[in-house]
């Protein structure tokens, strides 16, 4: 029996649309029909997300995301995903408050990196994502080393996310900035780069760059599809990194 996917979205609405669309596109590409698994979405106000980030109010964020998961469960969701990288700082708190398993974006991303036989990756995201240890520590559990841009470059990456991408503004000059930063990470030894903000793929795609890019939005969405179809195991209070068909 297919499971119902819950998406905790709104952080931003731009990336939430990509999640919804990619789940459907990936299903149709696999099965060539329109019998998609059911999806329910709870849209968190982006203003709350930005305030939690600016104030580093992670306990409040986790409680709110846990409440969002409860609402999704009440609407029929069997599991859920937090459709943003930065808010995974509060993942453990949210999971503890959630009645359904939550799929962790860093775990599915690490799986994709390891599948490419990579051991060192660059990380682009919000300033918090690049500077807070939560991402590097979770990747390290999987045996991966993480490189981040210089502080000046981090400032530019963060500015473009909040001043442009969250508003759906795509500028060629900003793409050039990101590609230059990716080039710097490659010279420092990055074997690939994690696009660790769900808005970055609106600006940068694999066709723009020879270095492997790991689109966390699409990887997370595909993991949700696999879980809904019974191809990826869910258990108890969280997601187990295992495909049933392996």
N, C-alpha and C positions, 0 to 999 in steps of 0.2 A: 504494500500500500504506500502511495506517495505521501510524503510529509508536507506540511504547510510551512513555507518560509516566512519568517518575520524579519523585517528590516527596520532598524532604528535609524531613521534618516533625518533629513533637514539640516545636516551639518557639513556641507551645504545642500540646498535643493538641487544644484547643478550635478553633484556627484550622485545624489540619490536617483536622479533620472538615469544616469549611466548604469547603476546597479540594476535597476528594474529592466532597462532595455537589454543589457548584456545577458542577463539570465534567460530572457526569451530568445535572443539571437543565438546563444550557445545551444539551447535546447533544439531549436529548429535546425541548426547546422548538423546536429547529431542524428536527429530522428526524422527530419523532413516532414514534420506534421505540426499541428498547432495545439496539441494536447499538453499545454504547459502545466507545471505544478502550481498550486495556489500560492499566492503571495499576499501578505498583509503588511502595511507600512504604518509606522507611527512617526510623525514628523516633529522632531524636537526643535523649538525656536533657536535659530542660529545665534541670536543675541545671548541666550543662556550659555551656549557653547563657548562663545568668545569671552564672556565674563568669567566662566570657570577657568579658562586658559589664562587670562590676564591676572586673575587673583590666585591662581594655582589652587583652586577650591576643588581638589580631586575627590574628597569624601562626599561633598555635595553632588558633584558630577556623577559619581558612582551610584549614589542613592537614586538620583533622577533617572539614570539609564536603567537601573534595576526596575524602577516603577514603569518605565516605558516597556520593558520586557514583560512585565506582568500584564500590561494592557494588551500587548500583542498576543500573549497566551490566552487571555480572555476572548480575543477575537479569533482564536483557533490555531495560532502558530505553535508548531511542535519544537522549534528551535529558532534562534535569532542571531543576527549579526549587527554589530555596531558599525555603521557605514561611514567611518572616519578613522584615520590613523591616530591622531593626537589623543582622542578620548580613550584609547586603549591604555593610557596611564591608569585609568580608573576601572580597568577590566575586572580585576579580582573582586572589587567591591560590588560592581554591577552583577557579576556572576553569582556572588553570595546572596544577592537579593532577588535573583531571577528564578522563576519556577521552571524555566526551560534552559537547555544548554545554549551557550553562546559560542560561536565560531570565532577563533582568534585570528586576526588578520596577519600577525607576525608569523605565526606557525605555518600558515599556508604559503606565505611568501618564502620562508626559509626552505620549505619543501621544494619550491620551484628553483631556488638558487642551488640547492644541493643536487637537483636533477641535472643541472648544467655542469656539475663537477667543479663548481666555484667554491673558494674558501674565503675570499676577501671581496667585500662589496662596498660601494659608496652608498650613502644615504642622503636623499633630499627630502625635505618636508618643512613643516613650520619650524620656527626657531626652537620651540619647546621640544618638538620631536627630535631635532638634531642635537640638542644640548642635554635634555633629560636622559638619564641612563636607561629608562625602561626599554627602549628599542634595542640598544646595543646589548643589554643584558639578556634579553629574550633570544636574540640572534646567537649570542655566545653559547647559550644552552644547546643550540644545534651545531656548535663547533665553528661558527662563522665569526670572522673579524670584520669590524665595521669602520669605514673611513667617513669623516664628515668634512665639508668644505671649511675654508678659513672663516673667521668670524665676519669679515667684511662680506664675503660671498654668502654666508648664512643670512645676513641682513637683507641682501638683495633677493634671495630665494623667498624669504618670509614676506618681504614687501610686495612682491609680485603676486604671491598667493592671496594676501588679504586685500590689496588695493585693486587687483585686476581679476584674478581667476574666480574669486568668490562672487564677483558680479558678472561672470560670463564674458569678460573682456579678454580677447586673445590678440596679442601684439607681436609682430615679427621680431621687433627689437628685444622683447623679453625672451622669446625663444632663443635668440642668439646668445643672450646672457646665460641661460641655462645650459646650452650646448658648450659654451666656453668652460663653465664650472664642471660639467661632466668630463671634458677633456683634461682638466686639472686633476680630477680624481683618478682618471686612468693613468696619468703619468706617475701618480703616487702608488700605483699597484692595484687599483680596483679592477676586478675581472668582470664586473657588471655593476649596475646602479639600480638601487631600489627607489622607485618613485613613491616615497613614503608620505604622500598627501593625496587624498582621493581626487583633488582638483588638478594636480600636475599633468595627468594624461590628457587633459583638455588642451594642453599646450605642446607637450612633447610625446611623440609616438616612436615606435621602434624604427620606422622608416627614416627618421631624422638622424639616426645615430648608428654607427657600426658596433659600438659596445652593447652587450646585452642589457636591456632595460626590463625591470620587473615591475609591472603595472599592478600595484596592490589592489586597486579597485576590481580589475577583471579577475585576478586570482581569487579574491575573496568571493566574488559573485559566482565563479565557477565551482568553488568549494561548496557554496550553499546549494547550487543545483545538484551536485553529486550527493550531498546529504539528503536532499529531498527525494532523490531517485533511489536511495538505498545503496549507493555506491561508495559512500563514505560514512564511517561509523560515528554515532553519537552515543554518549553514555552519561548517566547520572547527572552530575553538576557541571559537566563541561564536554568539550569536544575532544575525542581521541584521534590523534594523527595516524589514521590507518584507513586505507581504502579496502573495502570488503572484497573487491574483485582482485586484489593482489595475490 
